[in-house]
């Protein structure tokens, strides 16, 4: 992880005073999760650059030896040691804490003066649109440079990471506080337990700018890594308004009812297809897998998820050791990504993809299509996804918001139809579109389902 800050102007060597780090020597800081290094790649009277480099051991990270909660918080194959994340945000606070406060006894006037600063954050999860939405309202000129994953396989699309460059006339303290708050808003996966003390941190570092930010609610929700109660309290304290009312019991029951109806509809579609083997792609906590295992028609059931923790939760919920032998023997577990070809996906009559596709980055959809419809090529694919047109029917959902923090997109019925028909044309399927849940006039149902059948 690498952050650079460049000061352009006169007597720019004074950046060392503002950061409280001597430009004439490199320094190392031992943190609970690795080492942070501060050095100056360039130093002159007109232009000086300070760099913060964070070094994590990926093996120690996976084994829980780097100060993260719950050993094994991350899988062995992960991007955590290499991308700008909460690790970098924490390192900024630890290494540049005095600079963040705006205190500089020897150059206080300079610390209080807006300077021509350029910050570069390398390998930041996100896209140019989000970068502009979060940083441009703060007065920065924003440049986000992406790259393709592999020029040999252009269908894989672009990398989910960007190199972000911010340019603005701003105090160093303000810049560091902006980075501290907004870097986790890109990544949303914190390396430590998110407790109520995070509310105080957010209010402290965002006290004079966050409340008036046009994307305030999005920033706060993403900063808290899905802890919605903390986000509501933080927004309430910033605005002085009452906390947003949590969903009522009736609303919660409605959502549970929708999920039950969705899973029942998927199971019925699998059975109607005549399948005797099925693979549950993106099984999550295993609710659909549990339903499929109880069907005598199905002789082989596979549960797949990219998250090892999700598979562990599914195992806990299904308790295979307590299953009847007839169910336990037909169950297979797989940890795998849906955007990489995997021979283990082949040979099943049917595949279920329930509320999964909207969690993929749009540029990864072509790879997902090929993995499922070209290479695995089951006779039947049952796929569900939210209907965006129905969102206004949820009273607690803000206008224009998506239903889940991790959704990368949501399709209207027409958008889903166009995508589904395109899949059929490209890979030799037909599709029947169905709706799940209570219908609303003009909006349709909350969930849409496509039942794809292989031609011939």
C-alpha positions as CSV (number, residue, x, y, z in Angstrom):
1,X,0.0,0.0,0.0
2,X,1.4,3.3,-1.0
3,X,0.4,6.9,-0.3
4,X,2.3,9.9,-1.6
5,X,1.8,13.6,-0.8
6,X,3.5,16.3,-2.9
7,X,3.8,19.9,-1.8
8,X,4.5,22.3,-4.7
9,X,5.5,26.0,-4.1
10,X,8.2,27.7,-2.1
11,X,10.2,26.3,0.7
12,X,8.5,23.0,0.2
13,X,11.0,21.2,2.4
14,X,8.9,22.5,5.2
15,X,6.6,19.6,4.5
16,X,8.8,17.6,6.8
17,X,7.9,20.0,9.7
18,X,4.2,19.7,8.9
19,X,4.4,15.9,8.9
20,X,6.8,15.8,11.8
21,X,9.0,13.5,9.8
22,X,12.6,14.4,8.8
23,X,13.1,14.5,5.0
24,X,16.7,13.6,5.3
25,X,16.2,10.0,6.6
26,X,13.8,7.1,6.1
27,X,11.8,6.0,9.1
28,X,10.1,2.7,10.1
29,X,7.1,2.4,12.4
30,X,6.1,-1.0,13.8
31,X,2.3,-1.4,13.8
32,X,0.3,-4.3,15.1
33,X,-0.4,-5.4,11.5
34,X,2.9,-4.7,9.8
35,X,5.5,-2.0,9.2
36,X,5.0,1.5,8.0
37,X,7.8,3.3,6.2
38,X,8.0,7.1,5.7
39,X,10.5,8.4,3.2
40,X,10.9,11.3,0.7
41,X,11.4,10.3,-3.0
42,X,12.0,14.0,-3.9
43,X,13.1,17.0,-1.9
44,X,13.7,20.5,-3.2
45,X,12.7,24.1,-2.4
46,X,10.0,24.0,-5.2
47,X,8.7,20.4,-4.9
48,X,8.8,17.9,-2.1
49,X,7.1,14.5,-1.9
50,X,6.6,12.3,1.2
51,X,5.6,8.7,0.9
52,X,3.9,6.3,3.3
53,X,4.5,2.7,2.4
54,X,2.7,-0.1,4.4
55,X,4.1,-3.6,4.3
56,X,2.0,-6.6,5.5
57,X,2.9,-10.2,5.4
58,X,0.0,-12.0,3.6
59,X,0.6,-15.3,5.4
60,X,0.6,-13.8,8.8
61,X,-2.5,-11.8,7.9
62,X,-4.4,-15.0,7.0
63,X,-3.2,-16.7,10.2
64,X,-4.4,-13.8,12.3
65,X,-0.9,-12.7,13.5
66,X,-1.1,-9.1,12.5
67,X,-3.4,-7.7,15.2
68,X,-6.7,-8.4,13.4
69,X,-9.6,-9.8,15.4
70,X,-10.4,-13.5,15.2
71,X,-7.5,-15.4,13.8
72,X,-8.0,-16.2,10.1
73,X,-10.1,-13.1,9.4
74,X,-8.9,-13.2,5.8
75,X,-8.5,-16.1,3.3
76,X,-5.0,-17.1,2.2
77,X,-5.6,-15.7,-1.3
78,X,-6.7,-12.1,-0.8
79,X,-5.9,-8.6,-1.8
80,X,-5.5,-7.1,1.7
81,X,-1.7,-6.7,1.7
82,X,-1.7,-4.8,-1.5
83,X,-4.7,-2.4,-1.8
84,X,-5.5,0.8,0.0
85,X,-7.9,-0.2,2.8
86,X,-8.6,0.4,6.5
87,X,-5.0,-0.8,7.1
88,X,-3.7,2.3,5.3
89,X,-6.3,4.6,7.0
90,X,-5.2,3.3,10.4
91,X,-1.5,3.8,9.5
92,X,-2.2,7.4,8.5
93,X,-3.7,8.1,11.9
94,X,-0.8,6.4,13.7
95,X,2.1,7.8,11.8
96,X,0.7,11.3,10.9
97,X,-1.5,11.8,13.9
98,X,0.0,15.1,14.9
99,X,-0.2,16.4,11.4
100,X,-3.9,15.4,11.2
101,X,-4.6,17.5,14.3
102,X,-3.2,20.5,12.5
103,X,-0.6,21.2,15.2
104,X,3.0,22.3,14.2
105,X,4.8,24.3,16.8
106,X,7.7,25.3,14.5
107,X,5.5,26.1,11.4
108,X,2.0,26.7,12.8
109,X,1.2,29.5,10.3
110,X,2.1,27.1,7.4
111,X,0.0,24.3,9.0
112,X,-3.0,26.7,9.0
113,X,-2.4,27.8,5.3
114,X,-4.0,26.0,2.3
115,X,-1.2,24.6,0.2
116,X,-0.9,23.2,-3.3
117,X,-1.0,19.6,-2.4
118,X,-1.2,16.4,-4.6
119,X,-2.0,13.1,-3.0
120,X,-1.7,9.8,-4.8
121,X,-3.4,6.6,-3.4
122,X,-2.3,3.5,-5.3
123,X,-4.5,0.4,-5.7
124,X,-7.7,1.8,-4.3
125,X,-10.8,-0.5,-4.7
126,X,-13.4,1.4,-6.7
127,X,-14.0,3.3,-9.8
128,X,-13.6,6.9,-11.2
129,X,-17.3,7.7,-10.6
130,X,-17.1,7.0,-6.9
131,X,-13.8,8.9,-6.6
132,X,-15.4,11.9,-8.2
133,X,-18.5,11.7,-6.1
134,X,-16.6,11.5,-2.8
135,X,-13.7,13.9,-3.4
136,X,-14.8,16.6,-5.9
137,X,-17.3,18.2,-3.5
138,X,-14.3,18.8,-1.2
139,X,-12.6,20.9,-3.8
140,X,-10.2,18.4,-5.3
141,X,-9.3,17.8,-9.0
142,X,-9.7,14.1,-9.3
143,X,-7.9,11.7,-11.7
144,X,-8.5,8.0,-11.5
145,X,-6.4,5.7,-13.6
146,X,-7.5,2.1,-14.1
147,X,-6.1,-0.9,-16.0
148,X,-7.3,-4.1,-17.7
149,X,-6.9,-7.3,-15.8
150,X,-5.2,-9.2,-18.6
151,X,-4.7,-7.9,-22.1
152,X,-4.7,-11.6,-23.3
153,X,-8.3,-12.0,-22.0
154,X,-10.1,-8.7,-22.7
155,X,-13.4,-10.2,-21.8
156,X,-12.3,-10.2,-18.2
157,X,-12.8,-6.5,-18.2
158,X,-11.0,-3.8,-16.2
159,X,-9.3,-4.1,-12.9
160,X,-11.5,-3.3,-9.8
161,X,-8.7,-1.0,-8.5
162,X,-7.7,2.5,-9.5
163,X,-4.7,4.7,-8.9
164,X,-6.3,7.9,-7.4
165,X,-4.7,11.4,-7.7
166,X,-6.1,14.3,-5.9
167,X,-5.0,17.9,-6.5
168,X,-6.2,20.9,-4.5
169,X,-5.3,23.9,-2.4
170,X,-6.0,22.6,1.1
171,X,-4.3,22.4,4.5
172,X,-2.3,19.3,5.1
173,X,-4.5,18.4,8.1
174,X,-7.7,18.6,6.1
175,X,-6.2,16.4,3.3
176,X,-5.2,13.7,5.8
177,X,-8.6,13.7,7.5
178,X,-10.3,13.4,4.2
179,X,-8.2,10.4,3.3
180,X,-8.6,8.8,6.7
181,X,-12.4,8.8,6.4
182,X,-12.9,8.2,2.7
183,X,-10.4,5.4,2.0
184,X,-12.5,2.9,4.1
185,X,-15.6,4.2,2.2
186,X,-14.1,2.7,-1.0
187,X,-13.2,-0.6,0.5
188,X,-15.9,-1.3,3.1
189,X,-14.0,-4.3,4.6
190,X,-12.4,-3.3,7.8
191,X,-9.6,-5.3,9.3
192,X,-10.9,-4.9,12.9
193,X,-14.1,-5.2,14.8
194,X,-16.3,-2.2,14.2
195,X,-17.6,-0.9,17.6
196,X,-19.3,2.2,18.8
197,X,-16.0,3.9,19.4
198,X,-15.8,4.2,15.6
199,X,-18.6,6.8,15.8
200,X,-16.4,9.1,17.8
201,X,-13.5,8.6,15.4
202,X,-15.7,9.5,12.4
203,X,-17.2,12.6,14.1
204,X,-13.7,13.7,15.1
205,X,-12.1,13.4,11.7
206,X,-15.2,14.6,9.8
207,X,-16.5,17.2,12.2
208,X,-16.1,20.3,9.9
209,X,-16.8,18.9,6.5
210,X,-18.7,15.6,6.5
211,X,-22.1,16.8,7.6
212,X,-22.5,19.0,4.6
213,X,-21.1,16.6,2.1
214,X,-23.7,15.7,-0.6
215,X,-22.7,12.0,-0.4
216,X,-22.7,12.1,3.5
217,X,-25.1,9.1,4.0
218,X,-23.3,6.9,1.5
219,X,-19.9,7.7,3.1
220,X,-21.1,7.0,6.6
221,X,-22.8,3.7,5.7
222,X,-19.8,2.5,3.8
223,X,-17.4,3.7,6.5
224,X,-19.2,1.5,9.1
225,X,-18.9,-1.6,7.0
226,X,-22.6,-2.4,7.0
227,X,-23.2,-1.6,10.7
228,X,-26.3,0.3,10.0
229,X,-27.2,1.2,13.6
230,X,-23.8,2.9,14.0
231,X,-24.4,4.8,10.7
232,X,-27.8,6.0,11.8
233,X,-26.4,7.2,15.1
234,X,-23.5,9.0,13.5
235,X,-25.8,10.8,11.0
236,X,-28.2,11.7,13.7
237,X,-25.4,13.3,15.8
238,X,-24.0,15.2,12.8
239,X,-27.4,16.6,11.8
240,X,-29.1,16.9,15.1
241,X,-32.1,15.1,13.7
242,X,-33.7,12.0,15.2
243,X,-32.3,8.6,14.2
244,X,-34.0,7.1,11.2
245,X,-36.6,4.6,12.4
246,X,-35.5,1.0,12.1
247,X,-37.6,-1.3,9.9
248,X,-40.9,-2.2,11.6
249,X,-41.8,-5.8,12.5
250,X,-44.2,-5.9,9.6
251,X,-41.5,-4.7,7.2
252,X,-39.0,-7.3,8.5
253,X,-41.7,-10.1,8.2
254,X,-42.4,-8.9,4.7
255,X,-38.7,-9.2,3.7
256,X,-38.5,-12.6,5.3
257,X,-41.6,-13.7,3.5
258,X,-40.1,-12.5,0.2
259,X,-36.9,-14.5,0.8
260,X,-38.9,-17.6,1.6
261,X,-41.0,-17.2,-1.5
262,X,-37.9,-16.6,-3.6
263,X,-36.2,-19.8,-2.4
264,X,-39.4,-21.8,-2.8
265,X,-39.7,-20.5,-6.4
266,X,-36.1,-21.4,-7.2
267,X,-36.5,-24.9,-5.8
268,X,-39.7,-25.5,-7.7
269,X,-38.1,-24.4,-11.0
270,X,-35.2,-26.8,-10.4
271,X,-37.6,-29.7,-9.8
272,X,-39.8,-28.7,-12.8
273,X,-36.7,-29.0,-15.0
274,X,-36.3,-32.7,-14.1
275,X,-32.8,-32.2,-12.8
276,X,-31.3,-34.8,-10.5
277,X,-28.1,-32.8,-9.8
278,X,-27.8,-29.2,-8.9
279,X,-25.1,-26.7,-8.0
280,X,-26.0,-23.7,-5.7
281,X,-23.6,-20.9,-6.9
282,X,-23.2,-18.3,-4.2
283,X,-24.8,-20.4,-1.5
284,X,-24.3,-17.9,1.3
285,X,-25.6,-19.2,4.6
286,X,-27.0,-22.4,2.9
287,X,-30.7,-21.9,3.1
288,X,-31.4,-22.9,-0.5
289,X,-28.9,-25.8,-0.2
290,X,-30.8,-27.1,2.8
291,X,-34.1,-27.1,0.9
292,X,-32.6,-28.8,-2.1
293,X,-31.0,-31.6,0.0
294,X,-34.4,-32.6,1.3
295,X,-35.7,-33.3,-2.2
296,X,-35.6,-37.0,-3.1
297,X,-35.5,-36.2,-6.8
298,X,-32.1,-34.6,-6.4
299,X,-29.2,-37.1,-6.0
300,X,-26.3,-34.6,-6.0
301,X,-26.2,-31.1,-4.5
302,X,-23.1,-28.8,-4.5
303,X,-22.8,-25.6,-2.4
304,X,-20.4,-23.0,-3.7
305,X,-19.3,-19.7,-2.4
306,X,-16.2,-17.5,-2.9
307,X,-16.1,-16.6,0.8
308,X,-14.7,-19.2,3.2
309,X,-16.5,-17.6,6.0
310,X,-19.8,-17.9,4.2
311,X,-19.1,-21.7,3.7
312,X,-18.3,-22.1,7.4
313,X,-21.6,-20.4,8.4
314,X,-23.4,-22.7,5.9
315,X,-21.8,-25.7,7.5
316,X,-22.8,-24.5,10.9
317,X,-26.4,-24.0,9.8
318,X,-26.7,-27.3,7.9
319,X,-24.9,-29.4,10.5
320,X,-23.9,-32.1,8.0
321,X,-22.8,-34.4,10.9
322,X,-26.5,-34.6,12.1
323,X,-28.0,-35.0,8.6
324,X,-29.5,-38.3,7.6
325,X,-26.9,-40.3,5.6
326,X,-29.0,-40.0,2.4
327,X,-28.6,-36.2,2.5
328,X,-25.1,-36.0,3.7
329,X,-23.8,-38.3,1.0
330,X,-25.1,-36.2,-1.8
331,X,-23.7,-32.9,-0.5
332,X,-20.4,-31.4,-1.8
333,X,-18.8,-28.1,-0.7
334,X,-16.7,-25.9,-3.0
335,X,-14.9,-22.6,-2.4
336,X,-14.6,-20.9,-5.8
337,X,-15.1,-17.7,-7.7
338,X,-17.9,-17.4,-10.2
339,X,-15.8,-15.3,-12.6
340,X,-13.1,-18.0,-13.1
341,X,-13.5,-21.1,-15.1
342,X,-13.7,-24.2,-12.8
343,X,-14.1,-27.7,-14.0
344,X,-15.9,-28.7,-10.8
345,X,-18.9,-26.6,-12.0
346,X,-19.5,-29.0,-15.0
347,X,-21.7,-32.0,-15.0
348,X,-24.7,-30.7,-13.1
349,X,-28.2,-30.7,-14.6
350,X,-29.1,-27.4,-13.0
351,X,-27.4,-24.3,-11.5
352,X,-29.0,-21.8,-9.1
353,X,-27.7,-18.3,-8.8
354,X,-29.9,-16.5,-6.2
355,X,-29.3,-12.8,-5.5
356,X,-25.7,-13.1,-6.6
357,X,-25.2,-11.4,-9.9
358,X,-25.9,-7.9,-8.6
359,X,-22.9,-8.2,-6.3
360,X,-20.5,-8.6,-9.3
361,X,-18.8,-5.6,-10.8
362,X,-20.5,-4.9,-14.2
363,X,-17.2,-5.4,-16.1
364,X,-17.0,-8.9,-14.6
365,X,-20.3,-10.0,-16.0
366,X,-18.9,-11.3,-19.3
367,X,-16.5,-13.5,-17.4
368,X,-19.4,-14.7,-15.2
369,X,-21.5,-15.5,-18.3
370,X,-18.7,-17.6,-19.9
371,X,-18.0,-19.5,-16.7
372,X,-21.7,-20.4,-16.2
373,X,-23.3,-20.6,-19.6
374,X,-20.3,-21.5,-21.9
375,X,-18.0,-23.7,-19.8
376,X,-20.3,-25.2,-17.0
377,X,-23.3,-25.2,-19.4
378,X,-25.9,-26.9,-17.2
379,X,-29.2,-27.8,-18.9
380,X,-31.1,-25.4,-16.6
381,X,-30.0,-22.2,-14.9
382,X,-32.3,-20.5,-12.4
383,X,-31.2,-16.9,-11.6
384,X,-32.8,-14.3,-9.5
385,X,-32.0,-10.6,-9.0
386,X,-33.8,-7.5,-7.6
387,X,-36.1,-5.5,-9.7
388,X,-34.9,-1.9,-9.3
389,X,-38.2,-0.4,-10.4
390,X,-39.8,-1.8,-7.2
391,X,-37.4,0.0,-4.9
392,X,-39.7,3.1,-4.3
393,X,-42.1,0.7,-2.7
394,X,-39.8,0.3,0.3
395,X,-40.6,3.2,2.6
396,X,-37.2,3.1,4.4
397,X,-35.1,3.0,1.2
398,X,-33.7,6.4,0.2
399,X,-34.6,7.6,-3.4
400,X,-32.1,6.2,-5.8
401,X,-30.5,3.9,-3.3
402,X,-29.8,0.2,-3.9
403,X,-31.2,-2.4,-1.6
404,X,-27.9,-3.6,-0.2
405,X,-24.6,-1.8,0.4
406,X,-22.7,-4.4,-1.6
407,X,-24.9,-4.2,-4.7
408,X,-22.9,-3.0,-7.7
409,X,-26.0,-2.4,-9.7
410,X,-29.7,-3.4,-9.9
411,X,-31.7,-4.0,-13.1
412,X,-35.1,-2.9,-14.1
413,X,-37.3,-5.6,-15.7
414,X,-36.4,-4.3,-19.1
415,X,-32.7,-4.3,-18.4
416,X,-32.9,-7.8,-17.0
417,X,-34.8,-9.0,-20.1
418,X,-32.2,-7.4,-22.5
419,X,-29.3,-9.1,-20.6
420,X,-31.1,-12.4,-20.4
421,X,-31.9,-12.5,-24.1
422,X,-28.3,-11.5,-24.9
423,X,-27.1,-14.5,-22.8
424,X,-29.5,-16.8,-24.7
425,X,-28.2,-15.5,-28.1
426,X,-24.6,-15.8,-27.1
427,X,-24.6,-19.2,-25.5
428,X,-27.6,-21.1,-27.0
429,X,-30.3,-20.9,-24.3
430,X,-33.9,-19.9,-24.1
431,X,-35.3,-18.0,-21.1
432,X,-38.6,-17.7,-19.3
433,X,-38.9,-14.6,-17.1
434,X,-41.0,-14.8,-13.9
435,X,-41.7,-12.4,-11.0
436,X,-41.6,-13.2,-7.3
437,X,-43.3,-11.4,-4.5
438,X,-46.3,-9.0,-4.3
439,X,-47.0,-7.1,-7.5
440,X,-47.1,-3.3,-7.4
441,X,-48.9,-1.4,-10.3
442,X,-46.3,0.0,-12.6
443,X,-43.4,-1.4,-10.6
444,X,-43.8,-5.1,-10.9
445,X,-42.6,-7.5,-8.2
446,X,-39.5,-7.1,-5.9
447,X,-37.6,-10.0,-7.4
448,X,-37.3,-11.1,-11.0
449,X,-36.3,-14.6,-12.0
450,X,-34.9,-16.1,-15.2
451,X,-35.2,-19.8,-15.9
452,X,-32.7,-20.5,-18.7
453,X,-32.9,-23.8,-20.7
454,X,-30.1,-25.1,-22.9
455,X,-31.2,-25.4,-26.6
456,X,-31.1,-28.9,-28.1
